[in-house]
Amino acid sequence: MTYTPLSVTVAVLTQMGSATDKRLESILESAVRHFHDFAREVNLALVEWLKAIEFFTRVGKTCTQTRQEFILLSDIVGLSTLVNTLHDATATEKATSGSLLRPFFREDAPQLPPGEQISKDDKSEEILLWGTVRSAAGEALPNAKLMVWQTSSSGHYDLQEGDGSAIDSRGSGAEICVAISSSNSLVTRSTGGVVDRTIAERGTIWLSPPGPKECLFDVSAPVPQVLHIYLPSQHFSADSLGIDADAAAAHTSLRYERSFQDPLVAEIAFAIVSEMRTQTAGSSLLAETLAVSLAARLVHSHSGLSPNKDLEQLSHQGLDRRRLTRVREYIAANLEGDLTIAQLAKVACLSRFHFARAFKTAVGQPPHQYVSARRLERAKEMLMRGNQSLLDIAIALNFSSQANFTRAFRVGTGMTPGQFRRDFARC
C-alpha cells in the first residue's frame, strides 16, 4: 500500500479504533495526530528522526530504580508544570497550587528536627528557611510534614552520586513532648491501638519513636506550654554516645510508651526552655550537650536495648591532663568561631556524651558554661580595644543578636557592654 503524508495518519487512527478504554483511545488518537502534525510541520528528516530515537534511548538507559530521567525530561520541556496547572484549574480544594515531586524525590528520607542541617558532608554556605504551614482558612496546621531535598555544591542530588543508595541533603527522629507548666487539660493519645489518657502536669512526657505512625491527639482544654523536641538518628550514633550500637538500631529501638514522668528528661526540657528565653554565649553548646544527654537517657531507660554499663561508668571519669590541655587550647583558638561539642569531643578523642561529662568532672563546669565565661572575657578584651562595634563583637562571639549579647554580658558582669567600654575609657 502506498501512503501519503496525510493518509498514513488516517491508517494509524483506523487501527486504533477498537480500544476498549475510550479515555485511553482518545489520548492516543490525539497524541498520534499531534506527532504526525509536528513531523509534517517541520518536514522531519530521517537522520533527525534517528537522532531523536538515540536521545530517548539514552534517557531510558539512564533511568534506574531510584532515578527516573523521563520525569526530568518532562520537567525540562514544561510538560510536568502544564499537567500540574491543568489539575489546579479543575481542583475542588482551595489552597496553595500543587507542586511537582520531580525525579529525585524519595520516600525514605530521614526525619530531622527544625533547624537541622540536611547536608552531612557538604561544607558550602548554609541557608536557613522558616515559615508556617496554614490551612485555606489561614490557621496554622499542627504536625505538618515538610519534605526537603537539595543538590550538593557539585550540582548533584544524592540519587545521582555513586549508586544512589546514600541519603544526603534531604530531611523528614524521635519526638519528645514535655509539659513545661501544669494545666487541667486531659490529653488523650491513641497510637497503634493503645489509648493513653493523662492530665498534663508539669514534667509530663510523651515519647513518639521514629517511623511512620498514625497518632490521634485530643485535649480537653488548652495546654499552654509544651516543648516539642525532635532528635534525629545521628544523636544515637557511636560518635555521639560511645556505645557499641548502630545509630539507626538505637534510634528505632525507642519504645512507644504511655505518658510518663522522668525527672532527668524533664530537667533537660526545662533547661532548653530557659536557654531559649535568655540566650547565653554558649547556647549552641548547651543545646548540643542536652541533645546528647537526652539521647543517652532515652537509650538507657526507654528503648529496647540493654542498658550499657560503659555509658554509666565512663561518664564519671575526668579528662586526663594532656587531653584537657588540648581541648582548652582549641577553645581559646576558636572562641570567635562556631564551637560545637562534636568538635571538642574529637579533639579529646571521646564520644560527645562521654566528653561532656568528663569535661565537667575535670573542670568543675560543663563545656557551655566554660566557653561562655571565656567568650565574655574575650568580649571584654575586644571592648577595651575600642575598634569594633557592639554588633560586630556580638557576631564574632556567635551571638544571634546584639540584644542577646548585651543581655548575657550584663548577667555575667553586672553591666552592659557600653557601660563597660565607657568605664574603661575613663580609666
N, C-alpha and C positions, 0 to 999 in steps of 0.2 A: 504494500500500500504506500502510496506517495503522500507525504504530509507537506502542508504549507505552514508558515509561521503562525497562522491562525487556527488551522484545522487540528493541529496537534493538541491544542488546549481543549478543544471540544472532545477529542477522543479520550483524553485522560479523565475528564469530568464524567463522561458516559460510563467509564469503567468503575467509577467510584459511586455510582448512583444506588447501589444495592446495600449500603451500610445500614445496620440495624439501629445504631446510635445516631439519631438525627442531629444532635448537637455536634458530635464528632464529625459527621458528614458535612455540616455547614462550615465548621472551622477549616477542614481540609480543602473543601472546594474553594473557599476564599483564599487560602494560602497558595493553592496552585495557580489561581487567576493572577494573584499579585506577583508570584515568582515569574510567571510567563510574561506578564506585562513589563516587569523590570528588565528581563532579558531582551525583549523587543525594543524597549525604550533606549537602552544603552548599546544595542546591537552587539551583545556579548560574544566575544570571540572564543574559539575552542581553547586556546592557550590560557586565556583568562579564567575560563571555567575550571581548567585543570589546576591552576594556581589556587583557586578558591577551595577545591577539593583537598589539596595538600594542606592548606591552612586549617580547615576543620579537622583533618586527620591529626595534625599536631596538637590541636586543642584537646581532642579526645584522648590522645596518648598522655597528655599532661595530667589528666584527671586521675585521682586516687580515691581511696575510701574516705580520706579526710580532706580532700581538696576537689572542689567542683568548679572547673575552669569555665564551663559554659555559662554559669551564673555570672562570673566576672565579665565574660564577653557580652552577656545580656545587659550588664550594668554599663559597659563602655558605650554601647550603641543607644542607651537610654530606654531600652525596652522594659527593664525592670521598673524604672520610675514611672513609665507610661502605664503599666499594668496597675501599679500602686495607686496612681491618681485616678484611674478609672474606677477602682474599688472605692476610693474616698468619695467620689462623686455620687455613688449609689448607696453608700453605707448608711445604716439607720442610726448608728451611735453618733452622738455629737461630742467629739473630743478631739485631741490632737491628731493630726494627719498620721496615717500609717507610716512605718519606717521599714527599710529593707534590712534583712539579716545579712545579706552579702555572702560571698562564697567562703569566708573564713570564720563564720560562726561555728561554735562547738558547744555541745550540751554539758560537757564535763569540766567546765571552768570552775576554779576554786572559789569558795565564798570568802570574801575579805571584808574587814570592818571599814567604816567610813574613815577616810584619810589615809588608808593604807597605800603603800607604793605597789602598783600592779606589776612592775618590772623587777625581776630577780637580779639580773646582771647588768642591764644597760645603765651606764653612768652619765648619760646625756642630761640636758637640762630638764628639770621637773616642771610639771604644770598641775595646779590644784583646781579641781572643779567642784562646785557645790550648787545646791538648789533644792527645790521641794517638788514632789510629785503630788499633783492635785487632781481632784475629780472634775467632772464637767461643771459642777456647781461651785468650784473654787475651793473646796475643802481639802485639807491635807490628807493624803491617803496613808494610813499606818501599814507597816510591814511591806512596803513597796519593794520590789526586787529590780535592781538595775544591773544590766549585763553590759560590760565594757570590754572592748578589745581594740588594740592599737598596734601599729608597726613599731619595730625597734628602730634605732638610729640608722640601721642598714637599709631601712625601707621595706623590710620583710615582716610578715606575720609569723608567729611560731609554727603554723602549719606548713610554712614554706622553708623552714630550717630543718636540715637533716632529713629524717624520715617522717617528720611532722608529729612525732609522738610526745615531745616535750611541751609542757604548757607554760607559757610566759606571757606577760603583758596583757593579761585579761583577769577579770575577777568577778565572783558571785558568793564557816567556822562555827564554831560553837557560840551560842548566845547565852549570856548570863544576865538575868534581870534581878535587880536588888531594890527593894523599897527603902528609900532614903529617909522617909518620915512615916509615921503611923497614920492610918486612916481607918474608918469604919467600913470600908468597902469590902464586900465579899467578892473575891476573884475566883472564877471558875475556869479551869483549863481542861480541855479534852484533847488527848492525843493518843492514837493507837489503841483506842478502846478504854483508856484509863482516864477517869474523871477525877480531878482534884479540886477541892473547894477549901479556901482558906481566907482568913481575914488578913488584909495587907498591913501587918505590923512592921515597925522599923526593923530592918535587917532580914525580912523575909526574902527568900531567894527562889527563883525559878530557873532551872537549867534546861536548855534545849540543845541536845547534841547536834553535830553537823549532819548534813544529808537532807534529802527531800522528805518532807513530812506534812501531814495535814493537821493543823492545830487550830482549835476554836477557843477563843477567849470571850469571857463575858464579865463585866464589872458592874456591881450594883450601884456604885457611886464613883465619882471621880477619884483617881489615885494621883495626888498632886505631884509627887516626886518619885520617879522610878528611873534608875540608871540602867541603860542597856549597854552591855559590854560585849563586843564581838572579838573572838580570839581565833585567828587563822592557824593553820596547821603548823607553820614554822615555829610557833611558840612551844610546840611539843617535841621538837627535834632534839637529837643528841647534843648538838651545839648549844641549844638553849637550856636543857635540863640536865645534861650529863648522864642520862640513863641509857642503858643498852636496849633501846626500843625504837622501832621505826616511827617517824613522826606521824605518818598517816594512821598507823595502827593505834598509837596512843590517842590520837585525836578522835578517831571513830570509836574507841573503846569507852568513851564517856557514856554514862548510863542516863537514860531518861528517868527522872525521879519526880515524885510529888514535891510540892513546895517544902522547903526545909530551912533550918537555921544553921549557919556555920559562922561562928564569930570571926574567924580569920578572913573568910571571903567577904563578910560584911565590912570589916575594917579596911580591907583593900578598896572596896567601893566607896566608903566614906572619904578615904584619902584622895581618891581620884576626884571626887566632887569638890573637896576642899581646894585642890590644886587648880581645878577649872575656875573656881570663883576668885582665887587670888594667886596669880601666877608668880613663880619664883624663877631664879636664874637657872635652876636645874629641872625645869618642868618635864622636858622630854626624857631625861634620865630617870626621873621618878616614875613616869608613865611606863617606861620600858621595864624598870625593875618590878613594878606592881604587876605588869602583864606576865612576866616570868614567874613571879611568886604565885599568881592566880593559877597559871597552867600547872605548876608543880602541885598545888593543893588539890586541884581537880583530879589529876592523875593519881595522887596518893589516896584520896578519900572518896572520889566519886566516879571511878572508872572500873572497868573490868580487869585491869592489870593488877598484879600483886604488888603491894607496897614495896618500894625499893629501899633497902636498908642504907645503901650508899647515899641516897637522896637525903636521908636524915643525918647520917654521921658526918659526911663531908661538909655539910652546911655549917658545922660548928668549928671547923678548922680555919685558922687565920692564914694570911699570906705570909710566906717567908720573906726575909728582908730583901733579897735580890728581886723578887717579883714585885714587891711593893714599891721599891725604888723605880723600877721600870714604869710602873703604872703612874706614879706621881710625876715622873719626868714627862711622860706622854701627855698627861693632863695639862701640865704647865706650858707645854709647847703648842697645845691646841685649844686653849681657853677661848680664843676668838674664832673657833670653828664649831662644827656640829658634832659634839662628843656624844657617843652612844655607849650603852652597856655592852653591846656586841663588840665594838672596837676595843674597849678596855679589857673585856674578857679574853680577846685574842692576844692582847699584849701579855696578859697574865697566864695564857695557855690553860684556861679553865672554861667550863661552861658558864653561861650567863647566870644561871641560878646559883651555882657554887661561888662564882666570883663576887656577886653582890653581897652574899653573907660572909665570905672570907674577908672582904674589904672592910665591912663593918666591924668584924671581930678584931682586925688588926689596927684600924684607925680610931674606932670608937664612934663613928658616924657613918651612915650609908653614903654611897657614891654621890647621890644627887645633892645631899647637904654639903659634902666636902667640895664639890665643884661649885655650888652656889657661893660658898664662902670665898673660894679662890677668885671667882668672877667678880665678886664685889670688891675684893682687894685690887683686882686689875682695873675695875671701873674707877676706883679712887686714883690710881696712877694716871689713867687717861684724863680724868677731870683735872688733875693738877698740872698736866702738860698744857691744857687750855687751848689746844689747836683743833679740837673736834666738837661738833655739836652734840647735844644730848641724844638726838635721834641716831646719829652715826654711831655713838657708843652703844646705844641700845641694840642696834642691828648687829654690830660687831660681836657683842656678847650673847647673841642668839635670843634676844627678847623679841616677842611678837610685835611690840609697840613701845613707844616712848612712855606711855602711861603705865604700862606694866613694869618697865624698868624703874620708873620713879617710885612706884608703889613698893617694889621689892627692896630698893635702896633705902627707902625710909624705914621699912620694917627692920632691915639689917643694921642700920647705922643711927636711926633716930632723927635723921634729917633728909631733906630732898637733895638730889644731885646738884641742883642750882645753889642751894644754901651751902653745901659742902665746898663748891667751887669758889663762891664768894668769900667764905671764911678763910680758905687757903690763900686767896689773893690778898687779903688784908694782913696776912702774917708777914 
